[in-house]
Amino acid sequence: MHPTIEVIQRGNLKRIPEVKTGYTVEVSQKVTEGSKERIQKFQGLVIKVSHGAGVEKTFTVRKIVEGIGVEKVFPFHSPNITKIHVVKKAQVRRQKLYYMRERFGKSARLSEKHVTDEDRAAEEAKMEAFYAEAVKAEEKRLAEEAKKEQGVGEVSEPPAAETPEDETPEEEKTVAAPEEIVEKADKEEKAEEEKAEEEKKEE
């Protein structure tokens, strides 16, 4: 999954109670009819919970209406779902209770335990602690990524070349002008001529 999509999906996640196969839940869903909006409740047995995590995770609820089995699939993190209320819990061995489609009456009953207000409070406290740890882990991960990006962005500048004190830079070295060179050559030539004349006189 692309990191950008993952960040967007993470922002749409909601805090939901623990829902497992075999639980009896009451789902409150927003229904829009024209310009009116109402809350519709659907209570039944959870016969399937999809694998994975994120906004794509769903659960299937089944109930009997006038002798006919009705099933609905709800996304856990749908904005139209206002509340998921766990009514009863039953321990089952299978992850998918499709065999319940063929059972009616007493044969469709499970050994269930009603959920009290104390159980819900304990479950909410457990979920709060879980989400708090998840937030801390996410903040730590983001801080580590920021440090890595900052380290890559910093580029060390190469040290400037040092110039020895006793060495004069090339630009500062003085070069004799052409006029001075010509004048010096003339003086040397005159000195040689004078020397030659003195030698002739001595002869």
N, C-alpha and C positions, 0 to 999 in steps of 0.2 A: 504494500500500500504506500502511496506517495505521502511524504511527511506532511505536506500542506493539507491533504484530505484527512489525515489522521488527527491533526490539530483541530480542524473544523468539527469533526465528529466528536472529539473529546469535549468540546464546548457544549454540545447538545445532549450530553449524558445527564440523566437525572438520578437522584437518590431513590432507590427502590428497595422494597423488602425482599428477603430471601424467598424465592419461589422454586419449589421442587416438584417433580412428578409425584402425584398422590395427594397433593395439597388441594383443599377446597378453597377457592378464592372468589372474592367479589370485585369485579372490575368496574370502575366508574369511567364512562367514556362520553366525551362531548359529541353531540349530534346536532348538526345544523340543518334546519328545515326552513328554507326560504330566508327570511330575515330574522327568524327566531333561533335560539340556541337553547338546548336542554341537556341534562345529564341522564344518560341511560346506564342502568346497572345490569350486569350479566354475571350470575353466580353459577359456578359449576366446578367440575373436577379437572385438574390439570393432568392431561394424558401425555403431554410431550413438552419438553423444553429443548430448544435448538442449541446446538453446540456453538462455540465461539463467544465473542464478546463484542461490545460496541453497539452502535445503533441498529445493527442488523439482527440482533438477537431477539427471538420471539418465543412465545409459549402458546399452546393450544388448550382451550377450555371446552369441556363437553358437559352438556346438561340435557335432561329429558323434559320436553315440552309436549304435554298431552299425548304421551306415549311415543313421541318421535324424538330421536336423538339429534341435537343441534350442537354444532361445533363452530367455534370462532378462534381465529388466530390473531393474537395481539402482539404488536412490537413493544418491548419493555420500555423503550425510551420515546415512544410516540408523544408528540405535544397534545394530542387529543385525549390521552389517558390522564385523568386528573388524580386517580387514586387506585392503588391495588391493596385490597384488604384481605389478609389471610384469616379465614374463618376456622378451618380445621386442618389438622395435619395427620397424615397416615404414612407409615413406613412401608415402602414397597421395594421389591428386589429388582424390578425391571425399570429401564429408563423410559420406555414407551409402553403405555397401557392401552394398546390398540385392542386387546382382547375384551375391554370393557364395552366395545361396540356391540358385542354379541350377547351381553348379559343385561337382564332386566330384573327389577324387583329386589328380592333378598340376595340373589346371586351377585348383584352389582354392588353390594355393600362392602366397605373396607373397614378394618378396625381403626377407627379414627379417634383423635383426641382433640377436644375443643380448645381453642386458643383463648386464654384469659387476657385481661388487661395487663396483668403483671408480666405475662410472657411477651406481650407486644412491647412493653416498656424495656424489658431486657434485650429484646431483639433490636429495638431502635438504638439503644446504647451501644450495642455491639457494632451496628452498622456505622454509627457516628465515629467510633474509634477506628474502624476500617477505613472510612473515607479520610479521616485526619491523617492516617499513616500514608495513604495514597497521595494526598496533597503534598506532604513533606517529601516523599520520594520523587514526585514530579518536580518540585522546586529544586531539589538537589541535582536532578538530572539536567535541568535547564541551566543552572549555575555552572556545572561542569562544561556544558557545551559552549556557554559564553566565554569561559576561560580559554578553551581550546581555540575559538575563533579569534580572540584577542591576541593569543600567542602567535597565530599564523599571520595576523595583520601587521604585527610589529616587525620591521626590517631593520637590522642594525646597519648603521652607516660605516663605511670603511674608514679607518684612521687616517688622518692627514699626514702626508710625508713630512718628516722633520728635516730641517735644513741645518747642518752644522754651523756653529757660531763662527769658526775660523774660515769658512768657505763663503766666498762672496757669490751671490746669485749671478747667473750669466747676464741678466738684464742690467745689473749694476756695474759690471766690469767696464772700465773706461778704455776706449780704443782711440789711438792717436789719429788726428785728422790728416788728410792728404797734404795740406799746406805745411804742416809741421815737418812731415817727412821730406818734402822737397827742400825746405830751408836747411834741414840738417845735412842733406846730401850736398847742397851748394857749399856749406861751410867746410865739409870734409874735402871737397874738390879744391877749394881755394887753399886749404892748408897743405895739400899735396903739391900744388903749384909753387907755393912759397918755399917749401922744402926743397923742391927741385932747383929753383933759382939759387938758393943759398949753396947748394952743392956745386953748381957751375962756377960760382964766384970763387969758391975755395980752390977749385982746380986752376 
